[in-house]
Amino acid sequence: MYYSIVHLVDDASLGGVNRMLDFIGESPELARTGLHKIVRVRRGQLSAPKFSADMVVSHLSICWANLPLFAALRAAHPRTPLVHIEHSYCERFVALSVKNTNRFETLMRSVMAIFDQVVAVSETQGRWLKRKDYCPGGRLMVIEPCVDLVPFFATLPRAVENPRIVGVVGRAEDQKGLDILVEAFKDDRLKHLELHIYGGGSLLEALKTQAGNHANIVFKGFTSNPAAAMAACDVIAMPSRWEPYGLVALEAMAASRPLVCSRVDGLDTHIAGGAIEVAKNTPDGWIDVLSELPNLNLDLATTRGRLTAQAARKRFIVAWTNLIQQVAGAQDEERLAA
């Protein structure tokens, strides 16, 4: 069967959600299953857009401002299967950022009850959603995101015997933990390494102030070409405080760059796939691991990571094909039975 699938988005950034949707739209395999259309909405709008579709996929932010939109969506499309992809929330986010957990849990259960299927973006996030019973009744599945990895696979490998440049590609926001890494690089124990930070964000100026005059901390600015940024680095670091999945990790693996990351939420997936773990996500924890880089088996980490990235595309295509056939196909069966 060939289905019409509408994706609802309230994020206008160049982040992972929109790059994943670009990948879905450009996939020849998924094009054989259905036509994917992106409909952009304004966060907090009260009415739902009108369209005809066999399946609607929400990439919307779960927040109180969007609650009327979720309810209006269900009311406007009472017979259309609705799927929600949870891109944002995870266990560590709640632990660090949510003050009123009862209010948050009420919001999560209220929104997720609207959907016929909920998709987690990592096994760790999925286990958390299941443990919290946010979407009971067998409505939860896991699909790890993927983007176009071709530019990353085209990146030439670098010698890993004596790594010198540690790169970070991401936003300067509290989630990404760049302040932890900057503090680590101010220590003389890492003076033989350089930290190159690619990206903007609300905390960028604060990070520059924190870095002071340490010449081994270099701010490279925003890049629209993360593959080229990774090509200029020996190692990629992710000191995230929380991370539902972490697409940068997958990109680093595809680029044949050893990945060093904190063990939080969805980054567990990447550690299992070859990333090097920083057990204590503190400046001292990072100093301990980065000081040992020449003594670690970076070739093995790179090889395992590359194989993980090569398998990611196929897993993503298969999982999305199954999701479409399972959800939209079930609606077809109901129509025939009626």
C-alpha positions as a LaTeX table, in Angstrom:
\begin{tabular}{lrrr}
\hline
Residue & $x$ (\AA) & $y$ (\AA) & $z$ (\AA) \\
\hline
Met1 & 0.00 & 0.00 & 0.00 \\
Tyr2 & 1.01 & 3.60 & $-0.60$ \\
Tyr3 & 0.16 & 6.01 & 2.21 \\
Ser4 & $-0.06$ & 9.75 & 2.77 \\
Ile5 & 1.90 & 10.71 & 5.89 \\
Val6 & 1.85 & 14.20 & 7.43 \\
His7 & 4.60 & 15.27 & 9.82 \\
Leu8 & 3.76 & 18.12 & 12.20 \\
Val9 & 6.70 & 20.27 & 13.36 \\
Asp10 & 6.93 & 23.35 & 15.58 \\
Asp11 & 10.73 & 23.62 & 15.49 \\
Ala12 & 12.19 & 25.92 & 12.83 \\
Ser13 & 15.84 & 25.33 & 13.77 \\
Leu14 & 18.43 & 23.40 & 11.77 \\
Gly15 & 18.56 & 20.78 & 14.51 \\
Gly16 & 18.20 & 17.03 & 14.51 \\
Val17 & 14.41 & 16.88 & 14.08 \\
Asn18 & 14.41 & 18.77 & 10.81 \\
Arg19 & 17.50 & 16.98 & 9.50 \\
Met20 & 15.85 & 13.65 & 10.28 \\
Leu21 & 12.74 & 14.76 & 8.39 \\
Asp22 & 14.91 & 15.79 & 5.43 \\
Phe23 & 16.40 & 12.29 & 5.48 \\
Ile24 & 12.94 & 10.70 & 5.54 \\
Gly25 & 11.82 & 12.84 & 2.62 \\
Glu26 & 14.91 & 12.00 & 0.57 \\
Ser27 & 14.88 & 8.25 & 1.26 \\
Pro28 & 14.01 & 6.25 & $-1.89$ \\
Glu29 & 13.04 & 3.26 & 0.26 \\
Leu30 & 10.51 & 5.23 & 2.32 \\
Ala31 & 9.22 & 6.93 & $-0.84$ \\
Arg32 & 8.01 & 3.51 & $-1.97$ \\
Thr33 & 5.89 & 3.25 & 1.16 \\
Gly34 & 4.28 & 6.67 & 1.17 \\
Leu35 & 4.37 & 10.38 & 0.48 \\
His36 & 5.78 & 12.35 & 3.40 \\
Lys37 & 4.58 & 15.93 & 3.80 \\
Ile38 & 5.84 & 18.38 & 6.43 \\
Val39 & 3.32 & 20.78 & 7.95 \\
Arg40 & 4.77 & 23.49 & 10.15 \\
Val41 & 2.73 & 24.89 & 13.01 \\
Arg42 & 3.30 & 27.65 & 15.53 \\
Arg43 & 4.01 & 26.54 & 19.07 \\
Gly44 & 0.99 & 27.38 & 21.19 \\
Gln45 & $-1.51$ & 27.80 & 18.35 \\
Leu46 & $-5.03$ & 26.84 & 19.36 \\
Ser47 & $-6.37$ & 25.26 & 16.17 \\
Ala48 & $-5.20$ & 22.18 & 14.30 \\
Pro49 & $-4.32$ & 22.33 & 10.59 \\
Lys50 & $-6.74$ & 20.65 & 8.20 \\
Phe51 & $-5.43$ & 18.04 & 5.77 \\
Ser52 & $-6.16$ & 14.58 & 4.45 \\
Ala53 & $-3.73$ & 11.86 & 5.52 \\
Asp54 & $-3.50$ & 8.16 & 6.27 \\
Met55 & $-1.26$ & 8.83 & 9.25 \\
Val56 & $-0.16$ & 11.91 & 11.21 \\
Val57 & 3.21 & 12.02 & 12.95 \\
Ser58 & 3.77 & 14.61 & 15.68 \\
His59 & 7.26 & 15.96 & 16.22 \\
Leu60 & 5.76 & 18.68 & 18.42 \\
Ser61 & 7.05 & 19.79 & 21.79 \\
Ile62 & 5.03 & 18.48 & 24.71 \\
Cys63 & 4.34 & 21.62 & 26.73 \\
Trp64 & 1.31 & 23.27 & 28.33 \\
Ala65 & 1.21 & 25.85 & 25.53 \\
Asn66 & 0.70 & 23.05 & 22.98 \\
Leu67 & $-1.94$ & 21.14 & 24.95 \\
Pro68 & $-4.88$ & 22.86 & 23.14 \\
Leu69 & $-3.20$ & 22.06 & 19.81 \\
Phe70 & $-2.90$ & 18.37 & 20.68 \\
Ala71 & $-6.56$ & 18.21 & 21.71 \\
Ala72 & $-7.64$ & 20.10 & 18.57 \\
Leu73 & $-5.60$ & 17.72 & 16.41 \\
Arg74 & $-7.43$ & 14.71 & 17.79 \\
Ala75 & $-10.80$ & 16.43 & 17.41 \\
Ala76 & $-10.09$ & 17.51 & 13.82 \\
His77 & $-8.87$ & 14.06 & 12.77 \\
Pro78 & $-10.86$ & 11.60 & 14.91 \\
Arg79 & $-10.32$ & 8.58 & 12.64 \\
Thr80 & $-6.76$ & 9.26 & 11.49 \\
Pro81 & $-3.98$ & 7.34 & 13.29 \\
Leu82 & $-1.82$ & 9.72 & 15.30 \\
Val83 & 1.81 & 8.97 & 16.19 \\
His84 & 4.03 & 11.03 & 18.49 \\
Ile85 & 7.85 & 10.96 & 18.35 \\
Glu86 & 9.32 & 12.06 & 21.69 \\
His87 & 12.47 & 13.96 & 20.75 \\
Ser88 & 12.98 & 16.07 & 23.87 \\
Tyr89 & 12.36 & 14.49 & 27.25 \\
Cys90 & 14.40 & 11.89 & 29.10 \\
Glu91 & 15.08 & 10.83 & 32.66 \\
Arg92 & 18.09 & 13.06 & 33.31 \\
Phe93 & 16.29 & 16.10 & 31.92 \\
Val94 & 13.52 & 15.61 & 34.46 \\
Ala95 & 16.00 & 15.07 & 37.30 \\
Leu96 & 17.92 & 18.25 & 36.50 \\
Ser97 & 15.30 & 20.61 & 35.07 \\
Val98 & 11.80 & 19.77 & 36.33 \\
Lys99 & 10.83 & 21.25 & 39.68 \\
Asn100 & 7.19 & 20.12 & 39.83 \\
Thr101 & 7.29 & 16.47 & 38.77 \\
Asn102 & 3.58 & 15.88 & 39.46 \\
Arg103 & 2.65 & 18.67 & 37.06 \\
Phe104 & 5.08 & 17.37 & 34.45 \\
Glu105 & 3.74 & 13.82 & 34.72 \\
Thr106 & 0.17 & 15.05 & 34.37 \\
Leu107 & 1.14 & 16.85 & 31.17 \\
Met108 & 2.95 & 13.81 & 29.74 \\
Arg109 & 0.10 & 11.40 & 30.43 \\
Ser110 & $-2.53$ & 13.84 & 29.14 \\
Val111 & $-0.74$ & 14.38 & 25.83 \\
Met112 & 0.36 & 10.81 & 25.22 \\
Ala113 & $-3.17$ & 9.52 & 25.83 \\
Ile114 & $-4.18$ & 11.36 & 22.64 \\
Phe115 & $-1.90$ & 9.25 & 20.41 \\
Asp116 & $-2.37$ & 5.77 & 18.99 \\
Gln117 & 1.39 & 5.13 & 19.01 \\
Val118 & 4.32 & 6.73 & 20.81 \\
Val119 & 7.90 & 6.40 & 19.58 \\
Ala120 & 10.95 & 6.73 & 21.82 \\
Val121 & 14.26 & 7.70 & 20.19 \\
Ser122 & 16.46 & 5.37 & 22.27 \\
Glu123 & 16.10 & 2.19 & 24.28 \\
Thr124 & 17.02 & 4.08 & 27.45 \\
Gln125 & 14.36 & 6.72 & 26.86 \\
Gly126 & 11.87 & 3.98 & 26.00 \\
Arg127 & 12.53 & 2.13 & 29.25 \\
Trp128 & 11.99 & 5.39 & 31.16 \\
Leu129 & 8.69 & 6.13 & 29.38 \\
Lys130 & 7.54 & 2.58 & 30.06 \\
Arg131 & 8.60 & 2.65 & 33.70 \\
Lys132 & 6.70 & 5.93 & 34.21 \\
Asp133 & 3.66 & 4.39 & 32.49 \\
Tyr134 & 3.21 & 7.48 & 30.32 \\
Cys135 & 1.71 & 5.47 & 27.44 \\
Pro136 & 0.23 & 2.17 & 28.66 \\
Gly137 & $-1.47$ & $-0.41$ & 26.50 \\
Gly138 & 1.45 & $-1.48$ & 24.32 \\
Arg139 & 1.51 & 1.83 & 22.40 \\
Leu140 & 5.26 & 2.39 & 22.82 \\
Met141 & 8.03 & 1.46 & 20.40 \\
Val142 & 11.64 & 2.58 & 19.81 \\
Ile143 & 13.08 & 3.99 & 16.57 \\
Glu144 & 16.58 & 5.47 & 16.81 \\
Pro145 & 16.86 & 8.58 & 14.59 \\
Cys146 & 19.10 & 8.85 & 11.56 \\
Val147 & 20.15 & 11.61 & 9.18 \\
Asp148 & 22.06 & 11.72 & 5.91 \\
Leu149 & 25.42 & 10.24 & 6.90 \\
Val150 & 26.98 & 10.30 & 3.42 \\
Pro151 & 29.06 & 13.48 & 4.07 \\
Phe152 & 30.38 & 11.94 & 7.28 \\
Phe153 & 31.28 & 8.61 & 5.68 \\
Ala154 & 33.21 & 10.62 & 3.06 \\
Thr155 & 35.42 & 12.15 & 5.77 \\
Leu156 & 39.03 & 10.96 & 5.58 \\
Pro157 & 40.31 & 9.17 & 8.69 \\
Arg158 & 43.01 & 10.74 & 10.87 \\
Ala159 & 45.84 & 9.05 & 12.68 \\
Val160 & 44.79 & 8.22 & 16.23 \\
Glu161 & 48.17 & 7.34 & 17.76 \\
Asn162 & 48.67 & 10.82 & 19.22 \\
Pro163 & 45.37 & 12.74 & 19.19 \\
Arg164 & 45.69 & 16.47 & 19.72 \\
Ile165 & 42.42 & 18.20 & 18.75 \\
Val166 & 39.26 & 17.39 & 20.70 \\
Gly167 & 36.19 & 18.77 & 18.96 \\
Val168 & 32.70 & 19.62 & 20.15 \\
Val169 & 29.93 & 20.18 & 17.61 \\
Gly170 & 26.77 & 21.48 & 19.24 \\
Arg171 & 24.84 & 24.28 & 20.85 \\
Ala172 & 26.23 & 26.20 & 23.81 \\
Glu173 & 23.30 & 25.38 & 26.08 \\
Asp174 & 23.10 & 23.88 & 29.56 \\
Gln175 & 22.08 & 20.48 & 28.15 \\
Lys176 & 25.32 & 20.04 & 26.21 \\
Gly177 & 27.60 & 20.52 & 29.23 \\
Leu178 & 30.27 & 22.49 & 27.36 \\
Asp179 & 31.15 & 24.36 & 30.55 \\
Ile180 & 32.29 & 21.04 & 32.04 \\
Leu181 & 34.70 & 20.51 & 29.16 \\
Val182 & 35.96 & 24.11 & 29.16 \\
Glu183 & 36.77 & 23.82 & 32.86 \\
Ala184 & 38.65 & 20.58 & 32.21 \\
Phe185 & 40.76 & 22.18 & 29.47 \\
Lys186 & 41.83 & 25.00 & 31.77 \\
Asp187 & 43.74 & 22.39 & 33.77 \\
Asp188 & 47.45 & 21.95 & 33.02 \\
Arg189 & 46.93 & 18.19 & 32.72 \\
Leu190 & 45.28 & 18.81 & 29.32 \\
Lys191 & 47.60 & 21.56 & 28.09 \\
His192 & 48.90 & 19.17 & 25.39 \\
Leu193 & 45.40 & 19.04 & 23.84 \\
Glu194 & 43.26 & 21.66 & 22.11 \\
Leu195 & 39.50 & 21.99 & 22.53 \\
His196 & 37.75 & 23.25 & 19.39 \\
Ile197 & 34.13 & 24.30 & 19.93 \\
Tyr198 & 31.86 & 24.52 & 16.87 \\
Gly199 & 28.47 & 26.12 & 17.41 \\
Gly200 & 26.53 & 29.06 & 18.80 \\
Gly201 & 24.01 & 29.28 & 21.58 \\
Ser202 & 22.83 & 31.38 & 24.49 \\
Leu203 & 25.77 & 30.41 & 26.73 \\
Leu204 & 28.52 & 31.06 & 24.18 \\
Glu205 & 29.66 & 34.36 & 25.67 \\
Ala206 & 29.63 & 32.88 & 29.16 \\
Leu207 & 31.81 & 30.02 & 27.91 \\
Lys208 & 34.28 & 32.48 & 26.39 \\
Thr209 & 34.46 & 34.32 & 29.69 \\
Gln210 & 34.97 & 31.03 & 31.50 \\
Ala211 & 37.76 & 30.02 & 29.07 \\
Gly212 & 39.62 & 33.27 & 29.72 \\
Asn213 & 42.96 & 33.46 & 27.99 \\
His214 & 43.62 & 29.72 & 27.72 \\
Ala215 & 45.05 & 29.36 & 24.23 \\
Asn216 & 44.16 & 25.67 & 23.98 \\
Ile217 & 40.41 & 26.49 & 24.01 \\
Val218 & 39.38 & 27.68 & 20.55 \\
Phe219 & 35.89 & 28.91 & 19.61 \\
Lys220 & 35.32 & 28.15 & 15.93 \\
Gly221 & 31.80 & 29.62 & 15.66 \\
Phe222 & 28.66 & 28.21 & 14.08 \\
Thr223 & 29.15 & 25.74 & 11.25 \\
Ser224 & 26.63 & 24.67 & 8.63 \\
Asn225 & 28.96 & 21.80 & 7.71 \\
Pro226 & 29.41 & 19.52 & 10.76 \\
Ala227 & 31.15 & 16.88 & 8.65 \\
Ala228 & 33.90 & 19.37 & 7.77 \\
Ala229 & 34.18 & 20.37 & 11.43 \\
Met230 & 34.64 & 16.75 & 12.47 \\
Ala231 & 37.18 & 16.25 & 9.69 \\
Ala232 & 39.36 & 18.89 & 11.37 \\
Cys233 & 39.31 & 17.08 & 14.73 \\
Asp234 & 41.02 & 13.95 & 16.07 \\
Val235 & 38.37 & 13.11 & 18.68 \\
Ile236 & 34.76 & 14.20 & 19.22 \\
Ala237 & 33.52 & 14.87 & 22.76 \\
Met238 & 29.96 & 14.97 & 24.11 \\
Pro239 & 29.77 & 16.07 & 27.77 \\
Ser240 & 25.95 & 16.22 & 27.72 \\
Arg241 & 24.00 & 16.51 & 30.95 \\
Trp242 & 21.02 & 14.85 & 29.28 \\
Glu243 & 20.50 & 13.45 & 25.80 \\
Pro244 & 17.45 & 11.48 & 24.60 \\
Tyr245 & 19.56 & 10.05 & 21.73 \\
Gly246 & 22.43 & 12.23 & 20.43 \\
Leu247 & 22.70 & 12.43 & 16.63 \\
Val248 & 26.14 & 14.04 & 16.84 \\
Ala249 & 27.41 & 10.76 & 18.28 \\
Leu250 & 26.18 & 8.83 & 15.25 \\
Glu251 & 27.72 & 11.42 & 12.91 \\
Ala252 & 31.07 & 11.21 & 14.69 \\
Met253 & 31.07 & 7.44 & 14.34 \\
Ala254 & 30.26 & 7.73 & 10.63 \\
Ala255 & 33.15 & 10.19 & 10.27 \\
Ser256 & 35.57 & 7.64 & 11.79 \\
Arg257 & 36.28 & 9.87 & 14.77 \\
Pro258 & 36.67 & 8.31 & 18.22 \\
Leu259 & 33.74 & 9.47 & 20.33 \\
Val260 & 34.11 & 10.24 & 24.02 \\
Cys261 & 30.87 & 10.90 & 25.89 \\
Ser262 & 29.12 & 10.98 & 29.23 \\
Arg263 & 26.92 & 8.03 & 30.16 \\
Val264 & 23.51 & 9.67 & 30.26 \\
Asp265 & 20.17 & 8.62 & 28.75 \\
Gly266 & 20.46 & 7.73 & 25.06 \\
Leu267 & 24.25 & 8.05 & 25.00 \\
Asp268 & 24.23 & 4.54 & 26.53 \\
Thr269 & 23.36 & 3.37 & 23.01 \\
His270 & 26.49 & 4.93 & 21.56 \\
Ile271 & 28.75 & 3.60 & 24.31 \\
Ala272 & 27.46 & 0.14 & 23.48 \\
Gly273 & 28.26 & 0.90 & 19.84 \\
Gly274 & 31.89 & 1.84 & 20.43 \\
Ala275 & 32.03 & 5.23 & 22.17 \\
Ile276 & 34.44 & 5.77 & 25.06 \\
Glu277 & 32.64 & 6.38 & 28.35 \\
Val278 & 33.29 & 9.19 & 30.81 \\
Ala279 & 31.76 & 7.70 & 33.93 \\
Lys280 & 31.93 & 10.96 & 35.96 \\
Asn281 & 30.68 & 13.89 & 33.89 \\
Thr282 & 32.81 & 16.38 & 35.78 \\
Pro283 & 35.98 & 18.31 & 34.83 \\
Asp284 & 38.10 & 15.78 & 36.74 \\
Gly285 & 36.25 & 12.88 & 35.11 \\
Trp286 & 37.00 & 14.28 & 31.66 \\
Ile287 & 40.62 & 15.00 & 32.55 \\
Asp288 & 41.07 & 11.39 & 33.67 \\
Val289 & 39.77 & 10.00 & 30.36 \\
Leu290 & 41.29 & 12.54 & 27.95 \\
Ser291 & 44.70 & 12.25 & 29.63 \\
Glu292 & 44.64 & 8.56 & 28.75 \\
Leu293 & 43.72 & 8.95 & 25.07 \\
Pro294 & 47.15 & 7.83 & 23.74 \\
Asn295 & 46.86 & 4.66 & 25.84 \\
Leu296 & 43.34 & 3.75 & 24.75 \\
Asn297 & 42.50 & 1.49 & 21.81 \\
Leu298 & 41.13 & 4.29 & 19.63 \\
Asp299 & 41.40 & 2.15 & 16.49 \\
Leu300 & 38.95 & $-0.33$ & 17.99 \\
Ala301 & 36.59 & 2.47 & 19.08 \\
Thr302 & 36.71 & 3.97 & 15.57 \\
Thr303 & 36.11 & 0.63 & 13.83 \\
Arg304 & 33.20 & $-0.32$ & 16.09 \\
Gly305 & 31.68 & 3.14 & 15.73 \\
Arg306 & 31.90 & 3.04 & 11.94 \\
Leu307 & 30.13 & $-0.33$ & 11.83 \\
Thr308 & 27.44 & 1.02 & 14.17 \\
Ala309 & 26.85 & 4.01 & 11.90 \\
Gln310 & 26.74 & 1.83 & 8.79 \\
Ala311 & 23.97 & $-0.27$ & 10.34 \\
Ala312 & 21.98 & 2.75 & 11.55 \\
Arg313 & 20.54 & 3.71 & 8.16 \\
Lys314 & 19.13 & 0.26 & 7.46 \\
Arg315 & 17.65 & $-0.04$ & 10.96 \\
Phe316 & 15.98 & 3.34 & 10.58 \\
Ile317 & 14.44 & 2.54 & 7.18 \\
Val318 & 13.18 & $-0.86$ & 8.33 \\
Ala319 & 11.73 & 0.56 & 11.55 \\
Trp320 & 9.92 & 3.41 & 9.79 \\
Thr321 & 8.56 & 1.08 & 7.11 \\
Asn322 & 7.22 & $-1.21$ & 9.83 \\
Leu323 & 5.72 & 1.74 & 11.73 \\
Ile324 & 3.88 & 3.00 & 8.65 \\
Gln325 & 2.59 & $-0.43$ & 7.72 \\
Gln326 & 1.59 & $-1.21$ & 11.30 \\
Val327 & $-0.23$ & 2.05 & 12.04 \\
Ala328 & $-1.61$ & 3.13 & 8.64 \\
Gly329 & $-2.14$ & $-0.48$ & 7.60 \\
Ala330 & $-4.26$ & $-1.16$ & 10.68 \\
Gln331 & $-6.49$ & 1.75 & 9.68 \\
Asp332 & $-6.94$ & 0.16 & 6.24 \\
Glu333 & $-8.02$ & $-3.10$ & 7.85 \\
Glu334 & $-10.57$ & $-1.25$ & 9.99 \\
Arg335 & $-12.00$ & 0.46 & 6.90 \\
Leu336 & $-12.31$ & $-2.84$ & 5.06 \\
Ala337 & $-13.96$ & $-4.48$ & 8.06 \\
Ala338 & $-16.45$ & $-1.63$ & 8.27 \\
\hline
\end{tabular}
